[in-house]
Amino acid sequence: LFKEMHELDEKYAPKSEPPQPTTNPNPTPKPPEPKKEVVNTFLKHVVHTTSWHIESEADIDKYCEQLKRQLKENMREGLIYNIKF
């Protein structure tokens, strides 16, 4: 379902205007930009837990650091994460 939602977003997103003609008779073509992979996931799949128990600011710091570490471990070039809550 997430993939279908992403495809619908791309389908109905506003299109960019076509490029205006140039006066250069031999323009150098630009290489196509690499398409980025989109990963749809839930937050609980990133942090591997379904709840957090927070009693103090130290708990907040601990869970935020855990989330940051997990995201950095899973990131790679050309990847977009859509994280659902």
N, CA, C and O atoms as a CHARMM CRD file, in Angstrom:
* protein
*
  340
    1    1 LEU  N      0.82600  -1.19500   0.00000 PROA 1      0.00000
    2    1 LEU  CA     0.00000   0.00000   0.00000 PROA 1      0.00000
    3    1 LEU  C      0.87200   1.26100   0.00000 PROA 1      0.00000
    4    1 LEU  O      0.53800   2.24600  -0.65800 PROA 1      0.00000
    5    2 PHE  N      2.00000   1.23000   0.74500 PROA 2      0.00000
    6    2 PHE  CA     2.87500   2.39900   0.77300 PROA 2      0.00000
    7    2 PHE  C      3.43400   2.68100  -0.61900 PROA 2      0.00000
    8    2 PHE  O      3.51900   3.83600  -1.03700 PROA 2      0.00000
    9    3 LYS  N      3.81100   1.63000  -1.32800 PROA 3      0.00000
   10    3 LYS  CA     4.36500   1.81000  -2.66000 PROA 3      0.00000
   11    3 LYS  C      3.32600   2.41800  -3.58800 PROA 3      0.00000
   12    3 LYS  O      3.64300   3.29600  -4.39000 PROA 3      0.00000
   13    4 GLU  N      2.07300   1.94900  -3.48100 PROA 4      0.00000
   14    4 GLU  CA     1.01100   2.49800  -4.30600 PROA 4      0.00000
   15    4 GLU  C      0.78500   3.97200  -3.99300 PROA 4      0.00000
   16    4 GLU  O      0.55100   4.77000  -4.90100 PROA 4      0.00000
   17    5 MET  N      0.85200   4.34200  -2.70400 PROA 5      0.00000
   18    5 MET  CA     0.66500   5.74100  -2.32800 PROA 5      0.00000
   19    5 MET  C      1.77700   6.60100  -2.91000 PROA 5      0.00000
   20    5 MET  O      1.52300   7.70600  -3.39000 PROA 5      0.00000
   21    6 HSD  N      3.00700   6.10100  -2.87100 PROA 6      0.00000
   22    6 HSD  CA     4.13600   6.84400  -3.43400 PROA 6      0.00000
   23    6 HSD  C      3.96600   7.00200  -4.94600 PROA 6      0.00000
   24    6 HSD  O      4.22800   8.07600  -5.48800 PROA 6      0.00000
   25    7 GLU  N      3.53200   5.95100  -5.62400 PROA 7      0.00000
   26    7 GLU  CA     3.32200   6.03300  -7.07500 PROA 7      0.00000
   27    7 GLU  C      2.23000   7.04400  -7.40900 PROA 7      0.00000
   28    7 GLU  O      2.35100   7.78200  -8.38700 PROA 7      0.00000
   29    8 LEU  N      1.16900   7.08600  -6.60900 PROA 8      0.00000
   30    8 LEU  CA     0.11200   8.07300  -6.83600 PROA 8      0.00000
   31    8 LEU  C      0.62400   9.48900  -6.60600 PROA 8      0.00000
   32    8 LEU  O      0.26400  10.41200  -7.33700 PROA 8      0.00000
   33    9 ASP  N      1.47400   9.65900  -5.57800 PROA 9      0.00000
   34    9 ASP  CA     2.07500  10.97600  -5.33900 PROA 9      0.00000
   35    9 ASP  C      2.86300  11.42900  -6.56000 PROA 9      0.00000
   36    9 ASP  O      2.75100  12.57800  -6.98700 PROA 9      0.00000
   37   10 GLU  N      3.66400  10.51900  -7.12200 PROA 10     0.00000
   38   10 GLU  CA     4.45800  10.87100  -8.30500 PROA 10     0.00000
   39   10 GLU  C      3.56400  11.15600  -9.50300 PROA 10     0.00000
   40   10 GLU  O      3.85200  12.04900 -10.30000 PROA 10     0.00000
   41   11 LYS  N      2.48400  10.40200  -9.63000 PROA 11     0.00000
   42   11 LYS  CA     1.58000  10.55500 -10.77300 PROA 11     0.00000
   43   11 LYS  C      0.88400  11.92300 -10.75400 PROA 11     0.00000
   44   11 LYS  O      0.76000  12.57700 -11.78900 PROA 11     0.00000
   45   12 TYR  N      0.43500  12.34500  -9.57800 PROA 12     0.00000
   46   12 TYR  CA    -0.33500  13.57400  -9.48200 PROA 12     0.00000
   47   12 TYR  C      0.48100  14.79400  -9.05300 PROA 12     0.00000
   48   12 TYR  O     -0.07700  15.88000  -8.89400 PROA 12     0.00000
   49   13 ALA  N      1.76600  14.63700  -8.86800 PROA 13     0.00000
   50   13 ALA  CA     2.61900  15.77300  -8.51100 PROA 13     0.00000
   51   13 ALA  C      2.68800  16.74600  -9.68400 PROA 13     0.00000
   52   13 ALA  O      2.64000  16.31800 -10.83700 PROA 13     0.00000
   53   14 PRO  N      2.79900  18.04100  -9.41600 PROA 14     0.00000
   54   14 PRO  CA     2.89200  19.00200 -10.52000 PROA 14     0.00000
   55   14 PRO  C      4.13300  18.72600 -11.36100 PROA 14     0.00000
   56   14 PRO  O      5.22100  18.48300 -10.83900 PROA 14     0.00000
   57   15 LYS  N      3.94200  18.77000 -12.64300 PROA 15     0.00000
   58   15 LYS  CA     5.03900  18.51700 -13.58100 PROA 15     0.00000
   59   15 LYS  C      5.83100  19.80500 -13.80000 PROA 15     0.00000
   60   15 LYS  O      5.28200  20.90500 -13.75100 PROA 15     0.00000
   61   16 SER  N      7.12400  19.64500 -14.03900 PROA 16     0.00000
   62   16 SER  CA     7.96200  20.80600 -14.31600 PROA 16     0.00000
   63   16 SER  C      7.71700  21.26000 -15.75100 PROA 16     0.00000
   64   16 SER  O      7.32800  20.46900 -16.61000 PROA 16     0.00000
   65   17 GLU  N      7.95000  22.53500 -15.99100 PROA 17     0.00000
   66   17 GLU  CA     7.73100  23.08900 -17.32600 PROA 17     0.00000
   67   17 GLU  C      8.78100  22.54600 -18.29200 PROA 17     0.00000
   68   17 GLU  O      9.92300  22.30700 -17.89900 PROA 17     0.00000
   69   18 PRO  N      8.39200  22.34900 -19.57100 PROA 18     0.00000
   70   18 PRO  CA     9.38200  21.86300 -20.54000 PROA 18     0.00000
   71   18 PRO  C     10.46900  22.91100 -20.74700 PROA 18     0.00000
   72   18 PRO  O     10.19700  24.10700 -20.64300 PROA 18     0.00000
   73   19 PRO  N     11.70000  22.48100 -21.03800 PROA 19     0.00000
   74   19 PRO  CA    12.78800  23.44800 -21.22300 PROA 19     0.00000
   75   19 PRO  C     12.55900  24.31800 -22.45500 PROA 19     0.00000
   76   19 PRO  O     12.01700  23.87600 -23.46800 PROA 19     0.00000
   77   20 GLN  N     12.99200  25.56800 -22.32800 PROA 20     0.00000
   78   20 GLN  CA    12.87000  26.51100 -23.43800 PROA 20     0.00000
   79   20 GLN  C     13.94100  26.20000 -24.48300 PROA 20     0.00000
   80   20 GLN  O     15.04400  25.78400 -24.12900 PROA 20     0.00000
   81   21 PRO  N     13.62900  26.39500 -25.76100 PROA 21     0.00000
   82   21 PRO  CA    14.63700  26.12200 -26.79500 PROA 21     0.00000
   83   21 PRO  C     15.84700  27.04100 -26.62600 PROA 21     0.00000
   84   21 PRO  O     15.71400  28.20700 -26.25500 PROA 21     0.00000
   85   22 THR  N     17.02300  26.49000 -26.90600 PROA 22     0.00000
   86   22 THR  CA    18.25400  27.25300 -26.77400 PROA 22     0.00000
   87   22 THR  C     18.76400  27.64500 -28.14900 PROA 22     0.00000
   88   22 THR  O     18.33500  27.09900 -29.16500 PROA 22     0.00000
   89   23 THR  N     19.67700  28.59300 -28.16800 PROA 23     0.00000
   90   23 THR  CA    20.23800  29.03000 -29.44600 PROA 23     0.00000
   91   23 THR  C     21.42900  28.18300 -29.85400 PROA 23     0.00000
   92   23 THR  O     21.88600  28.28000 -30.99300 PROA 23     0.00000
   93   24 ASN  N     21.94200  27.36000 -28.95900 PROA 24     0.00000
   94   24 ASN  CA    23.08000  26.50300 -29.25000 PROA 24     0.00000
   95   24 ASN  C     22.60300  25.31300 -30.09800 PROA 24     0.00000
   96   24 ASN  O     21.76700  24.53900 -29.63200 PROA 24     0.00000
   97   25 PRO  N     23.11500  25.14700 -31.33600 PROA 25     0.00000
   98   25 PRO  CA    22.62600  24.06500 -32.18400 PROA 25     0.00000
   99   25 PRO  C     23.06700  22.67000 -31.71000 PROA 25     0.00000
  100   25 PRO  O     22.41300  21.68100 -32.04000 PROA 25     0.00000
  101   26 ASN  N     24.14400  22.57600 -30.95700 PROA 26     0.00000
  102   26 ASN  CA    24.63200  21.28100 -30.47000 PROA 26     0.00000
  103   26 ASN  C     24.74800  21.28800 -28.94900 PROA 26     0.00000
  104   26 ASN  O     25.85800  21.28000 -28.41600 PROA 26     0.00000
  105   27 PRO  N     23.62700  21.30200 -28.25000 PROA 27     0.00000
  106   27 PRO  CA    23.72100  21.31900 -26.78800 PROA 27     0.00000
  107   27 PRO  C     24.23700  19.98100 -26.27900 PROA 27     0.00000
  108   27 PRO  O     23.94000  18.92100 -26.82900 PROA 27     0.00000
  109   28 THR  N     25.01600  20.06700 -25.21500 PROA 28     0.00000
  110   28 THR  CA    25.49800  18.84300 -24.58800 PROA 28     0.00000
  111   28 THR  C     24.39700  18.31500 -23.68800 PROA 28     0.00000
  112   28 THR  O     23.90900  19.02800 -22.81100 PROA 28     0.00000
  113   29 PRO  N     24.00600  17.06600 -23.90100 PROA 29     0.00000
  114   29 PRO  CA    22.93600  16.52100 -23.05400 PROA 29     0.00000
  115   29 PRO  C     23.43200  16.29000 -21.63700 PROA 29     0.00000
  116   29 PRO  O     24.56300  15.85700 -21.41800 PROA 29     0.00000
  117   30 LYS  N     22.57400  16.58400 -20.69400 PROA 30     0.00000
  118   30 LYS  CA    22.89800  16.36400 -19.29100 PROA 30     0.00000
  119   30 LYS  C     22.66400  14.88600 -18.97800 PROA 30     0.00000
  120   30 LYS  O     21.69600  14.29200 -19.45400 PROA 30     0.00000
  121   31 PRO  N     23.54300  14.30300 -18.18700 PROA 31     0.00000
  122   31 PRO  CA    23.30500  12.91400 -17.80800 PROA 31     0.00000
  123   31 PRO  C     22.07600  12.84000 -16.90300 PROA 31     0.00000
  124   31 PRO  O     21.85800  13.73500 -16.08600 PROA 31     0.00000
  125   32 PRO  N     21.28300  11.80200 -17.03500 PROA 32     0.00000
  126   32 PRO  CA    20.09100  11.71400 -16.18600 PROA 32     0.00000
  127   32 PRO  C     20.47700  11.54900 -14.72900 PROA 32     0.00000
  128   32 PRO  O     21.45000  10.87300 -14.39400 PROA 32     0.00000
  129   33 GLU  N     19.69400  12.18100 -13.87300 PROA 33     0.00000
  130   33 GLU  CA    19.94200  12.06100 -12.44200 PROA 33     0.00000
  131   33 GLU  C     19.52800  10.67100 -11.99100 PROA 33     0.00000
  132   33 GLU  O     18.49300  10.16800 -12.42900 PROA 33     0.00000
  133   34 PRO  N     20.30300  10.04700 -11.13500 PROA 34     0.00000
  134   34 PRO  CA    19.92300   8.71200 -10.67800 PROA 34     0.00000
  135   34 PRO  C     18.63400   8.77000  -9.86800 PROA 34     0.00000
  136   34 PRO  O     18.45600   9.64600  -9.02200 PROA 34     0.00000
  137   35 LYS  N     17.75000   7.83700 -10.13800 PROA 35     0.00000
  138   35 LYS  CA    16.48400   7.80100  -9.41400 PROA 35     0.00000
  139   35 LYS  C     16.73600   7.27200  -8.00900 PROA 35     0.00000
  140   35 LYS  O     17.42600   6.26900  -7.82900 PROA 35     0.00000
  141   36 LYS  N     16.17900   7.94500  -7.02600 PROA 36     0.00000
  142   36 LYS  CA    16.38300   7.54900  -5.63700 PROA 36     0.00000
  143   36 LYS  C     15.34300   6.50300  -5.24900 PROA 36     0.00000
  144   36 LYS  O     14.17600   6.58400  -5.63200 PROA 36     0.00000
  145   37 GLU  N     15.79800   5.53200  -4.48900 PROA 37     0.00000
  146   37 GLU  CA    14.92000   4.48200  -3.99200 PROA 37     0.00000
  147   37 GLU  C     14.18100   4.99600  -2.76000 PROA 37     0.00000
  148   37 GLU  O     14.78200   5.61700  -1.88200 PROA 37     0.00000
  149   38 VAL  N     12.87900   4.73600  -2.69800 PROA 38     0.00000
  150   38 VAL  CA    12.07700   5.16200  -1.56000 PROA 38     0.00000
  151   38 VAL  C     11.72800   3.93800  -0.72200 PROA 38     0.00000
  152   38 VAL  O     11.20800   2.94700  -1.23400 PROA 38     0.00000
  153   39 VAL  N     12.02200   4.02100   0.56900 PROA 39     0.00000
  154   39 VAL  CA    11.71100   2.94200   1.50200 PROA 39     0.00000
  155   39 VAL  C     10.65300   3.45500   2.45700 PROA 39     0.00000
  156   39 VAL  O     10.86700   4.43800   3.16700 PROA 39     0.00000
  157   40 ASN  N      9.50600   2.78700   2.47200 PROA 40     0.00000
  158   40 ASN  CA     8.43600   3.12000   3.40500 PROA 40     0.00000
  159   40 ASN  C      8.51400   2.16300   4.58200 PROA 40     0.00000
  160   40 ASN  O      8.50300   0.94600   4.39900 PROA 40     0.00000
  161   41 THR  N      8.59100   2.70800   5.79000 PROA 41     0.00000
  162   41 THR  CA     8.70000   1.86800   6.98000 PROA 41     0.00000
  163   41 THR  C      8.03600   2.56800   8.15700 PROA 41     0.00000
  164   41 THR  O      7.73800   3.76100   8.10600 PROA 41     0.00000
  165   42 PHE  N      7.81500   1.81400   9.19800 PROA 42     0.00000
  166   42 PHE  CA     7.26100   2.36700  10.42500 PROA 42     0.00000
  167   42 PHE  C      8.38500   2.62900  11.41600 PROA 42     0.00000
  168   42 PHE  O      9.42500   1.97100  11.37200 PROA 42     0.00000
  169   43 LEU  N      8.17700   3.57700  12.29500 PROA 43     0.00000
  170   43 LEU  CA     9.17900   3.92600  13.29700 PROA 43     0.00000
  171   43 LEU  C      9.55900   2.71700  14.15200 PROA 43     0.00000
  172   43 LEU  O     10.72700   2.55000  14.50200 PROA 43     0.00000
  173   44 LYS  N      8.58800   1.88200  14.48700 PROA 44     0.00000
  174   44 LYS  CA     8.89200   0.72400  15.33800 PROA 44     0.00000
  175   44 LYS  C      9.82200  -0.26700  14.64300 PROA 44     0.00000
  176   44 LYS  O     10.50200  -1.04400  15.31400 PROA 44     0.00000
  177   45 HSD  N      9.86500  -0.25300  13.31000 PROA 45     0.00000
  178   45 HSD  CA    10.79600  -1.12700  12.59700 PROA 45     0.00000
  179   45 HSD  C     12.20900  -0.53600  12.58100 PROA 45     0.00000
  180   45 HSD  O     13.18200  -1.26000  12.37100 PROA 45     0.00000
  181   46 VAL  N     12.31900   0.74500  12.79700 PROA 46     0.00000
  182   46 VAL  CA    13.63900   1.38500  12.83500 PROA 46     0.00000
  183   46 VAL  C     14.25800   1.21400  14.21200 PROA 46     0.00000
  184   46 VAL  O     15.43600   0.87500  14.32400 PROA 46     0.00000
  185   47 VAL  N     13.47700   1.44600  15.26500 PROA 47     0.00000
  186   47 VAL  CA    14.02100   1.37500  16.62800 PROA 47     0.00000
  187   47 VAL  C     13.80900   0.00700  17.27900 PROA 47     0.00000
  188   47 VAL  O     14.28600  -0.22700  18.39000 PROA 47     0.00000
  189   48 HSD  N     13.10400  -0.89400  16.60500 PROA 48     0.00000
  190   48 HSD  CA    12.89700  -2.27000  17.06000 PROA 48     0.00000
  191   48 HSD  C     12.21500  -2.35800  18.42000 PROA 48     0.00000
  192   48 HSD  O     12.53300  -3.23300  19.22500 PROA 48     0.00000
  193   49 THR  N     11.29800  -1.46700  18.66500 PROA 49     0.00000
  194   49 THR  CA    10.50900  -1.51500  19.89200 PROA 49     0.00000
  195   49 THR  C      9.15800  -0.85900  19.60500 PROA 49     0.00000
  196   49 THR  O      9.02800  -0.08400  18.65700 PROA 49     0.00000
  197   50 THR  N      8.16500  -1.17000  20.41900 PROA 50     0.00000
  198   50 THR  CA     6.83800  -0.60100  20.19800 PROA 50     0.00000
  199   50 THR  C      6.49600   0.52800  21.14800 PROA 50     0.00000
  200   50 THR  O      5.49900   1.22600  20.96200 PROA 50     0.00000
  201   51 SER  N      7.33800   0.71100  22.18800 PROA 51     0.00000
  202   51 SER  CA     7.06400   1.80300  23.12600 PROA 51     0.00000
  203   51 SER  C      8.35000   2.26500  23.79300 PROA 51     0.00000
  204   51 SER  O      9.34600   1.54400  23.85000 PROA 51     0.00000
  205   52 TRP  N      8.29200   3.48800  24.29300 PROA 52     0.00000
  206   52 TRP  CA     9.40800   4.05800  25.05400 PROA 52     0.00000
  207   52 TRP  C      8.86600   4.44600  26.42500 PROA 52     0.00000
  208   52 TRP  O      7.74000   4.93000  26.54000 PROA 52     0.00000
  209   53 HSD  N      9.66000   4.23600  27.44800 PROA 53     0.00000
  210   53 HSD  CA     9.30800   4.62400  28.81400 PROA 53     0.00000
  211   53 HSD  C     10.17700   5.82400  29.17700 PROA 53     0.00000
  212   53 HSD  O     11.38700   5.69300  29.36200 PROA 53     0.00000
  213   54 ILE  N      9.55300   6.98500  29.27700 PROA 54     0.00000
  214   54 ILE  CA    10.30200   8.22100  29.51100 PROA 54     0.00000
  215   54 ILE  C      9.90800   8.79200  30.86200 PROA 54     0.00000
  216   54 ILE  O      8.73900   9.07800  31.12100 PROA 54     0.00000
  217   55 GLU  N     10.92300   8.95400  31.72700 PROA 55     0.00000
  218   55 GLU  CA    10.70800   9.55500  33.04300 PROA 55     0.00000
  219   55 GLU  C     11.53400  10.81500  33.23600 PROA 55     0.00000
  220   55 GLU  O     11.22800  11.62500  34.11100 PROA 55     0.00000
  221   56 SER  N     12.58200  10.99400  32.42700 PROA 56     0.00000
  222   56 SER  CA    13.46200  12.14000  32.64000 PROA 56     0.00000
  223   56 SER  C     14.04100  12.59600  31.30800 PROA 56     0.00000
  224   56 SER  O     13.85600  11.94700  30.27800 PROA 56     0.00000
  225   57 GLU  N     14.74300  13.72300  31.34800 PROA 57     0.00000
  226   57 GLU  CA    15.40900  14.22000  30.14600 PROA 57     0.00000
  227   57 GLU  C     16.49000  13.25100  29.67500 PROA 57     0.00000
  228   57 GLU  O     16.77500  13.17100  28.48000 PROA 57     0.00000
  229   58 ALA  N     17.08100  12.53000  30.59200 PROA 58     0.00000
  230   58 ALA  CA    18.09500  11.53700  30.22400 PROA 58     0.00000
  231   58 ALA  C     17.47100  10.42800  29.36800 PROA 58     0.00000
  232   58 ALA  O     18.10200   9.93200  28.43400 PROA 58     0.00000
  233   59 ASP  N     16.23200  10.04100  29.68800 PROA 59     0.00000
  234   59 ASP  CA    15.53700   9.04300  28.87900 PROA 59     0.00000
  235   59 ASP  C     15.28300   9.57600  27.46700 PROA 59     0.00000
  236   59 ASP  O     15.43500   8.84800  26.48600 PROA 59     0.00000
  237   60 ILE  N     14.90200  10.83100  27.37300 PROA 60     0.00000
  238   60 ILE  CA    14.67600  11.44900  26.05900 PROA 60     0.00000
  239   60 ILE  C     15.96800  11.42100  25.25700 PROA 60     0.00000
  240   60 ILE  O     15.96900  11.03400  24.08800 PROA 60     0.00000
  241   61 ASP  N     17.06800  11.82900  25.88100 PROA 61     0.00000
  242   61 ASP  CA    18.36400  11.82800  25.19800 PROA 61     0.00000
  243   61 ASP  C     18.74500  10.42300  24.74900 PROA 61     0.00000
  244   61 ASP  O     19.23500  10.23100  23.63600 PROA 61     0.00000
  245   62 LYS  N     18.51800   9.43800  25.62200 PROA 62     0.00000
  246   62 LYS  CA    18.87300   8.04700  25.30700 PROA 62     0.00000
  247   62 LYS  C     18.10000   7.55500  24.08300 PROA 62     0.00000
  248   62 LYS  O     18.69400   6.96500  23.18100 PROA 62     0.00000
  249   63 TYR  N     16.79200   7.78500  24.03800 PROA 63     0.00000
  250   63 TYR  CA    15.98400   7.30500  22.92300 PROA 63     0.00000
  251   63 TYR  C     16.26900   8.07100  21.63300 PROA 63     0.00000
  252   63 TYR  O     16.24600   7.48800  20.54900 PROA 63     0.00000
  253   64 CYS  N     16.53200   9.35200  21.74000 PROA 64     0.00000
  254   64 CYS  CA    16.87400  10.13800  20.54200 PROA 64     0.00000
  255   64 CYS  C     18.20900   9.68200  19.95700 PROA 64     0.00000
  256   64 CYS  O     18.35300   9.59400  18.73800 PROA 64     0.00000
  257   65 GLU  N     19.17800   9.39200  20.81200 PROA 65     0.00000
  258   65 GLU  CA    20.47300   8.88400  20.34800 PROA 65     0.00000
  259   65 GLU  C     20.32600   7.50800  19.70300 PROA 65     0.00000
  260   65 GLU  O     20.97000   7.21000  18.69700 PROA 65     0.00000
  261   66 GLN  N     19.47000   6.67400  20.29700 PROA 66     0.00000
  262   66 GLN  CA    19.21900   5.35400  19.73200 PROA 66     0.00000
  263   66 GLN  C     18.60500   5.48400  18.33800 PROA 66     0.00000
  264   66 GLN  O     19.03000   4.80300  17.40500 PROA 66     0.00000
  265   67 LEU  N     17.61400   6.35200  18.19800 PROA 67     0.00000
  266   67 LEU  CA    16.97200   6.57800  16.90600 PROA 67     0.00000
  267   67 LEU  C     17.97300   7.10700  15.88700 PROA 67     0.00000
  268   67 LEU  O     18.01100   6.63200  14.75200 PROA 67     0.00000
  269   68 LYS  N     18.77500   8.07800  16.27700 PROA 68     0.00000
  270   68 LYS  CA    19.78300   8.65600  15.39000 PROA 68     0.00000
  271   68 LYS  C     20.78500   7.60000  14.92600 PROA 68     0.00000
  272   68 LYS  O     21.13200   7.54700  13.74600 PROA 68     0.00000
  273   69 ARG  N     21.24900   6.76200  15.85300 PROA 69     0.00000
  274   69 ARG  CA    22.22400   5.71700  15.52300 PROA 69     0.00000
  275   69 ARG  C     21.62600   4.71100  14.53400 PROA 69     0.00000
  276   69 ARG  O     22.28800   4.31900  13.57300 PROA 69     0.00000
  277   70 GLN  N     20.37900   4.29300  14.76500 PROA 70     0.00000
  278   70 GLN  CA    19.73100   3.33300  13.87700 PROA 70     0.00000
  279   70 GLN  C     19.52800   3.92000  12.47800 PROA 70     0.00000
  280   70 GLN  O     19.74400   3.22600  11.48400 PROA 70     0.00000
  281   71 LEU  N     19.12200   5.16900  12.39100 PROA 71     0.00000
  282   71 LEU  CA    18.92300   5.80600  11.08400 PROA 71     0.00000
  283   71 LEU  C     20.23600   5.91900  10.32800 PROA 71     0.00000
  284   71 LEU  O     20.28500   5.65100   9.12700 PROA 71     0.00000
  285   72 LYS  N     21.30200   6.31200  11.01700 PROA 72     0.00000
  286   72 LYS  CA    22.60900   6.43000  10.36700 PROA 72     0.00000
  287   72 LYS  C     23.11800   5.07900   9.88300 PROA 72     0.00000
  288   72 LYS  O     23.73300   4.99700   8.82000 PROA 72     0.00000
  289   73 GLU  N     22.86900   4.01500  10.65000 PROA 73     0.00000
  290   73 GLU  CA    23.31400   2.68500  10.24600 PROA 73     0.00000
  291   73 GLU  C     22.60400   2.21100   8.97900 PROA 73     0.00000
  292   73 GLU  O     23.18500   1.48200   8.17400 PROA 73     0.00000
  293   74 ASN  N     21.34700   2.62600   8.80200 PROA 74     0.00000
  294   74 ASN  CA    20.56100   2.15300   7.67300 PROA 74     0.00000
  295   74 ASN  C     20.62800   3.05700   6.44900 PROA 74     0.00000
  296   74 ASN  O     20.18000   2.66300   5.37200 PROA 74     0.00000
  297   75 MET  N     21.17600   4.26000   6.59300 PROA 75     0.00000
  298   75 MET  CA    21.21300   5.19200   5.46900 PROA 75     0.00000
  299   75 MET  C     22.27400   4.78900   4.45400 PROA 75     0.00000
  300   75 MET  O     23.33200   4.26200   4.79600 PROA 75     0.00000
  301   76 ARG  N     21.95100   5.05800   3.19300 PROA 76     0.00000
  302   76 ARG  CA    22.92600   4.89300   2.13000 PROA 76     0.00000
  303   76 ARG  C     22.58100   5.88300   1.02100 PROA 76     0.00000
  304   76 ARG  O     21.47400   6.41900   0.97100 PROA 76     0.00000
  305   77 GLU  N     23.53300   6.11100   0.14700 PROA 77     0.00000
  306   77 GLU  CA    23.37500   7.08800  -0.93800 PROA 77     0.00000
  307   77 GLU  C     22.21400   6.67400  -1.84000 PROA 77     0.00000
  308   77 GLU  O     22.07600   5.50100  -2.18700 PROA 77     0.00000
  309   78 GLY  N     21.38300   7.64200  -2.21400 PROA 78     0.00000
  310   78 GLY  CA    20.27800   7.38400  -3.13400 PROA 78     0.00000
  311   78 GLY  C     19.06100   6.75000  -2.47700 PROA 78     0.00000
  312   78 GLY  O     18.21400   6.18500  -3.16800 PROA 78     0.00000
  313   79 LEU  N     18.96100   6.83400  -1.16700 PROA 79     0.00000
  314   79 LEU  CA    17.85600   6.22200  -0.44400 PROA 79     0.00000
  315   79 LEU  C     17.05600   7.30200   0.27100 PROA 79     0.00000
  316   79 LEU  O     17.61600   8.18800   0.91600 PROA 79     0.00000
  317   80 ILE  N     15.75700   7.21200   0.14500 PROA 80     0.00000
  318   80 ILE  CA    14.84300   8.12500   0.85000 PROA 80     0.00000
  319   80 ILE  C     13.98900   7.29300   1.78500 PROA 80     0.00000
  320   80 ILE  O     13.34600   6.33500   1.35600 PROA 80     0.00000
  321   81 TYR  N     13.97700   7.65200   3.06700 PROA 81     0.00000
  322   81 TYR  CA    13.13600   6.95700   4.04600 PROA 81     0.00000
  323   81 TYR  C     11.85400   7.73900   4.24900 PROA 81     0.00000
  324   81 TYR  O     11.89400   8.93700   4.52600 PROA 81     0.00000
  325   82 ASN  N     10.70600   7.06700   4.11300 PROA 82     0.00000
  326   82 ASN  CA     9.42500   7.59500   4.54000 PROA 82     0.00000
  327   82 ASN  C      9.08500   6.83500   5.81400 PROA 82     0.00000
  328   82 ASN  O      8.75000   5.65100   5.76700 PROA 82     0.00000
  329   83 ILE  N      9.17300   7.51600   6.94600 PROA 83     0.00000
  330   83 ILE  CA     8.93200   6.85600   8.22300 PROA 83     0.00000
  331   83 ILE  C      7.55300   7.23000   8.72600 PROA 83     0.00000
  332   83 ILE  O      7.24100   8.40500   8.92000 PROA 83     0.00000
  333   84 LYS  N      6.73000   6.20900   8.93400 PROA 84     0.00000
  334   84 LYS  CA     5.37000   6.38800   9.42400 PROA 84     0.00000
  335   84 LYS  C      5.35700   6.16400  10.93400 PROA 84     0.00000
  336   84 LYS  O      6.12700   5.36000  11.46000 PROA 84     0.00000
  337   85 PHE  N      4.47900   6.88000  11.61900 PROA 85     0.00000
  338   85 PHE  CA     4.38100   6.75100  13.07100 PROA 85     0.00000
  339   85 PHE  C      3.16700   5.94000  13.44400 PROA 85     0.00000
  340   85 PHE  O      2.91200   5.72000  14.62800 PROA 85     0.00000
